[in-house]
Amino acid sequence: MTEEAKRRPGFLRFLPVLGFVAVAGAFWFGLGREDADILPSTFIDRPAPATDLPPVFEDRPGLVSADLADGKVKLVNIWASWCGPCRVEHPFLMRLAEEGVDIRGFNYKDQPGQAKAFLSELGDPYTAIGADSSGRAGIEWGVYGVPETFVINGEGRIIYKHVGPIQNDDLDRRIRPAIQEAGG
């Protein structure tokens, strides 16, 4: 031991170790939180952005914001055929549609032909799909990336925003409770 180390009070020798334990504990606590993956949104409890998107399918409606405030709960799902996580999420959207949930979509920065092929292959859970080929509507909705899903109440107000693919227990822990909160 050096002379300086011998003169230091005993507790100061353990200060670096205590500091490390405190920082590691803070990280451990933060990573263990159940809501650590939820991104806050300024859109919650506000009207859905005014959006009128042309339809992806010629014989079906596009996404029209006035249709979101018709008294019924809806999901608005932002997706693209080129999006890998959208494929992961798709069976969960199909399950919700089979349960009677009204799902509106907008196809983000995609080619209409590829969007149609995606839905032809995996199934179509949407009652209306708008084409956001420029990505402008995504910006207005505050989209970080696809997929994202919004729960909209009957007044057209956003109740919940889910960033990333819906998967595993998201339906029971987040989506269905948000639908119930919205009045569905």
N, C-alpha and C positions, 0 to 999 in steps of 0.2 A: 504494500500500500504506500502511496505517496504521502508525504508530510501533510499536504493540503487536504487529502481525503481523510486523514486521521483527525484533523482539526474540525472538520465539518460535523455539525450535529447529526445524529443518526437518522432522523426522519428525512433530511435533505437528500440522503443517498437514494431514497426510495421515490423521490419526487418524479423522476422521469417514468418510472414504472406505473405510478399512480395516475399520471397524466395519460399514459397510453391506455390503461384500463378504463378511464373515464371516457375517452374518445371512442374506444371500441364499444363500450356499453351504449353510448348514444347512437352509434351506427346500428348496432344490433336491435335496439328498441325501434328505431325508425324503419328498418327493413321488415320488422315483424308486424307492423301495423297493418290491419286489414284494409284500410282505405288509402294505402300508400300509392296505389296506381290510379287513383281518381284525380283527374285534372279539373281544377275549378273552372267554371264557365260563367262569363258575364251574361250569357243568354238565358240562364235559368229564371223562370217566372216572368219572362218578357215575351211579347208576341214573336212568333216565328218571322224571320225576315221576309219581306215582300219578294216573292220569287215566282216568275212565270216562265217555265222552261218548255220548249217544244217537245212533243212526244218522241220517244224512241221508236214505238210502233205506230204506224199510220192510222190503225183502226182503234187505238186506245188513247186515253187522255195523257197529257204531259203532267208536269207538276205545277199546279196553280195554287198560290198561297191562299186565295179566297176559299178553296176547298178544304183547307186545314181547320177552319173555324165553323164547321157545320154541326157542332154539338156532340161529335163522336171522337173518342180517343184514337190516335193514330201513331204509328212509328214512321219516321222519315229516315231512310237508310241511304247513305252515300256510299257508292261502290263503283268498281270498274272491272272489266274483264281481265285486265293485265295485272290485277292485284291478287297476289297469292293468299294473303289473310282473308280476302273476300270469299275465296273458295272454302276456307276453314269455317267461316261464319255461316255460309249458305244453308247447310242442313238445319241450323237453329232458326233461321228465318222461315224456312219451309215449315218447320214444326209450329211456329207462331201463327203462320197463315192458316194452317190446318185447324188451329184452335179458334179461328175467326178473327184474329187481330188484323186490322186494316193497315197494311204496310204500303207506304208511298216511297218511291225511290228517286234519287237522281244519279244518273250515270255520269261519272266524273272524268273529264278529259279522255274520252274513249271514242272509238269508231262505232257507229250504230250497228254495222254488220257483225262486229266482234261481240258487242253487247247482246245481240239477238242470239248468236251462237252459244254464248255462255249460258243464257237462260234456257235455250233449247236442250243443252246438255244436262244442266243441273236442276231444272225446274224453275218456275216463275212464281214467286210469292207475292208479287207486287200488284196492287189494284191500279196504279198509275206510275209511269216512269217518265221523268223528264231528262232531256239530254243537256248536260252542262259541258259542252265541248270546249269552251274557252276557260273554264275553271272559275269564272267570275262569281257564280252563285255560291260555290264553295267558299270563296273569300267572304262573301256576305254572311254566310252561316258560321264563320269562324272555324272552318275545317282545318285540322292539323295535317291530316292525311287520311287515306281511305283504308279500311272502312270506318265510318262513324255512324252512330244511330241516335236519333232524338226521339223522346217520347213527348207527344203534343197532346194537350188536353182539348176538350170540346170547344173551348174559346179560342183555340189557335195559339196558346201559350206553351212555351217549352218548359217541361217539368223536369226532364233529366237528359243528360248528354253522356253517351257511352263512346269513349274513344278506343279504337281498336276493334278487333273481331269479337263478336259475342261467342263465347265458348264455355264448355264445361258447366260450371255452376252459376254463370252470369245470369241465366234465365231466372233462376229461383232467387238469387241474392240481390239482383239489381233491376232487371228488366220488368219482370212481373210485378214486383212491389211498386215500381214507378208507374206502371199501367194502372194498378189499383189506386195509387195516390191521385192519378189524373182523372179518375172516375170511371175507369173501364172494368 
